[in-house]
Amino acid sequence: MSGAEVAGVIAAVAFLIIALAVAIIAIRLSGVTKEIKQTVTEVNHTLDTVNGEIKPLTNEIEALLTKSNVLLNDVNGKVAAIDPVFTAIGELGESVSDLNTSTRNLAEKVTSGAKSGAKVTVAAKVGQKAMSMFTKNKDTETKTH
């Protein structure tokens, strides 16, 4: 074999090795591609199932939101309706407080008047006693003269 033939054989062997490497890579790439295709098919099937189940769920959520809005409007209306009741209760509390204050003031005046009345009563009784004693003395003096 000459040098050209040896170089040709080496080139042929190198080409064969490269061809085999490309073939092995192509075979492995084909297997990976099949797995990816299966995975994509499963994902699409799962998404179809999820989409089928989401539709009724979405409808139920919309119905619940609608009911919640109706209930919230009802509660707001009822709160607005009873708001004057709470205002009236607050005003009633203030009136009762004012009445209590007035009652205390009246009680203090009555107590003060009662004390003054007691003093007047004592003074009147003392006056009556003095008058009665004075009258007795006058009667006794007129009888003795």
PyMOL commands that set and color helices and strands:
alter all, ss='L'
color gray80, all
select helices_A, chain A and resi 3-144
alter helices_A, ss='H'
color red, helices_A
deselect
rebuild
show_as cartoon
